[in-house]
Amino acid sequence: MSADSTASVPAIDPARAAGVPGLADAPLGRATAYTDTYDATLLCPLPRAPKRAEIGITGTPPFTGADLWTAFELSWLNHRGKPQVALAHITIPAETPHLIESKSFKLYLNSFNQTRFADAEQVRERLRADLAEALWRGSERAGSVGVRLRLPHEWAAEAVRPLPGLSLDRLDVECTHYQPAPELLRADPEQPPVEEVLTSDLLKSNCLVTGQPDWGSVQIAYSGAPIDQEGLLRYLVSFRQHQEFHEQCVERIFMDIWTRCRPVRLSVYARYTRRGGLDINPWRTSHPQQPPVNARTARQ
């Protein structure tokens, strides 16, 4: 999922929009008038269930996790009208029934620009409440959203580092598939089980609606029968012409590895480059653990 700008945006694909409930009315792929006065109605939640059904998830998913967002363009006015700025780290649980369409998130954040708030804590609470309402809208359950603001005096602590693990990109492989090809995945149950963390910077997919490229790095951590690394790299490259939102790509990768390679444990974590001042970093795991640190890579 990617936030686009109004300059030279590709036209929305009506067929693709019609296939995702709520997307036909979303701002993605449309020329948009920006408002700088606070407006929570700009947030556009999209249901997760339809795209999960495409990959065989009809009940409780075999994973938990979170979508880790970073907002780099957050500003508001203090009580004297002086602009304030901050970075926002936002943690959205994977069990929310909705995700947030990212251009609508950008428009919502821009609506803070000329709005006065007492302090950063009031801004944080407003973000948390609005996002939680949109993400859990219509659900019998209610939940929260993690929001942390980083003020300018804290920016020196913002780390930039690669995803840890053994790089698959070292392998000299021939790539011929550019749509998801799960048949490339295989594991050898005759070999002793392993615990490995593998990474690649060659992940690329495209926006579901506009077709704009989404560039990412991915980390796959698993225990179980060893996965063929060349096949795994070729599989990750096969997303290169695939059109799907970030969260959906990561869940597809998780499910393909989970069902074809049958690891005992599996985590898939992707960090996508930012667009429109937002980066989105989905993480899915088969077992309870702490979310990864929201530290950006060099390309972000």
RAQUI-V72568 format. One line per field, one symbol per residue. burial: + if it has 24 or more other ideal C-beta (glycine too) atoms within 12 Angstrom, else -. A space follows every 50 residues. Layout:
BEGIN
burial=???
END
This chain:
BEGIN
burial=+++++---++-+---++--+-++--+++++-+-----+-+-+++++++++ ++--+-+---++++++++++++++++-------+++++++++++++++++ +++++++++++++-+-+--+--++-+++-++++++++-----+-++++++ ------------+-+-+++-----+----+++-++++--------+++++ ++++++++++-+-++++++++++++++++-++++++++++-+++++++++ ++++++++-++++-++++++++++++++++++++++----++-++++--+
END
